[in-house]
Amino acid sequence: MQDSVVVSVRNLETSFFTKMGPVRAVNDVSYDIHRGETLGIVGESGCGKSVTSFSLMRLIEHPGRITGGQVLLQGRDLLQLPEARMEDVRGGEMAMIFQEPMTALNPVLTIGHQIDEQVLRHKKVTPKEARERSIEMLSLVGIPSPEERYHNYPHQLSGGMRQRAMIAMALSCDPVFLIADEPTTALDVTIQAQILELIQNLQQKFRMSVQFITHDLGVISEISDRVLVMYGGQMCETADTVELFNNPRHPYTAALIASRPKFGSRPHRLTTIEGSVPAPHELPPGCPFYNRCPRRLDECRVQRPPVSTIKPGHQVACFNPL
Amino acid sequence: MSAPPNDILLEARHIKKYFPIRKGLFRREVAQVKAVDDVSLTIRKGETLGLVGESGCGKSTLGRTLIRLYEPTAGDIRFENQDFRRLSGRDLRQARKNIQMIFQDPYAALDPRMTVGQILMQPFEIHGLLNGAQRIQRARELLELVGLRAAHVNRYPHEFSGGQRQRICIARAIALEPDLIVCDEPVSALDVSIQAQILNLLKDLQEKLKLTYLFVSHDLSVIDYFCDRVAVMYLGKIVELAPKDELFKNPRHPYTQALIQAIPRVGEGKKRMKKSLSGEVPSPINPPSGCSFHPRCPHVMDVCRSRIPTLQPSPGQDNPVACWLYEQPPARQGV
């Protein structure tokens, strides 16, 4: 009894054309997100998780370019839309919240002005109606005395409140799909818990699909229905959240989970992954994890492991899975 | 060596660190930020004491004040049975040899114009130890001790990854064989897979060199793994101090309970979020009256609004906690 697919990413490929030659930051990534579902994308810096999100929004800037694939939002390929139509989609059907609300909000305009602007752009409303909508949204995300906050500038709000304001803005035009790019990374744990709770409540209320990006395994584990693990611009593994954390099959996923200090269990030493994430232009031709993998085979060096389904809903890109 | 007083490496009593806020033409002092407000603690030889709390709670300031990177506004510090606050000149430099620091951002903590060898020889130059050839030799040994290659001495910091740079910072910190190392969020800026490498390295070095750590972090999972005892800070004060097992199994202060509740757990699957702590950390310029946690506390009582609960210094097994729930609020006690 699965809900309909809202977002379908097919063989997405994004490259950056740098002085050192082209770099594939996202390499053949495919996934679906259903209505009301949260897909968590997890990976370390440089794994391509943010570039994937920006590609979906078509916000890749020079020298980067989306070089292949499809992004279907409710059946329509966003990559084929003219830019003017894409502007209707951004902030309308599909919205995004970012890690650092201070840099994502305009410091010289009031919070209210910025939300009004978006509502006026996407909905057929009068300025007065837009203002009412903005205040309604501010109160929905739990900002106290929203009528007064409406007139505040971003710097007058705390980090947690700014993130709430950004969520209010993102949801002001009833998007069907929300991308959250490390929205709680800059926040303290008790504030992080508040924001995660807010996102979950709003998601249920509006039956949104959410793509949630983070490097924090704890956060991803608590907020996602399904998880996609990325490394070196490629998919390693995707599965239902409980399955992925309790039965990881890709050596990278397993190592990542083991290297995180786990609450309540205290091994004398943590399991580590030797070496460090290779720079994008130094990726080996085969599996990107080859250099650090404890289970590597000869073929991994030259051949990229294809994504294969090892049980329903659980896919792994590995020649020698656990 | 066996008597308890000798076990104590550093003892701080009623430490305060206030930063002035100045305004206007004459830079008149208009207010104070009470970053650390009356904190007492002891650090025992060979242990790792964790300092945990949210941003702005004063944990980094306390770490730096204890080793006099910031001069305390008030309070006493005894380090290795010396009155550390009275030391100056040669004596201070001598004592500082035994205290080192590792910072959060390994990109900012290394001079980009110096080679790794120069960076690692500098501690010996400052203290006038060893001759030139010995210094180079020692720098090479230090690199190997932290898991890098001796041949790296001629490279510059930008040639290394974040995790490798943190290893260089660690090598510099252990160069003079200190007794105490203050680690200020040493793994927060690193990727998950690299964090584990650095934590393991710090643990190995602690065993090998009999180091004592003061470990400042906002990450409770890391604290849980790494520390022996933990002090929880809120708005410039320690609210609870306990051995780690005790703290995580049986947290007593409502703030500690909320912090532990808020840690995202790995592998338990999506769940409805439990009720999280409401409100935000108030400003240390104008902290709430009484217990500074009272506006957010689920167990707030009348007494909390007017009186500051005290953290009793801990001679016994009992874990001190600064909360009226655990103190009889009699007619005339506390302040």
Interface residues (C-beta under 8 A of the other chain):
Chain A: T38 E44 S45 S158 G160 M161 D188 V189 T190 I191 Q192 A193 Q194 L196 E197 Q200 H215 D216 L217 G218 V219 S221 E222 I223 S224 D225 T241 V242 F245 N246 A255 L256 I257 S259 R260 P261 K262 F263 G264 R266 H268 R269 L270 T271 T272 I273 E274 S276 V277
Chain B: E54 S55 S161 G162 G163 Q164 D191 V192 S193 I194 Q195 A196 Q197 L199 N200 K203 H218 L220 S221 V222 D224 Y225 F226 F248 A258 L259 Q261 A262 I263 P264 R265 V266 G267 E268 G269 K270 K271 R272 M273 S276 L277 S278 E280 V281
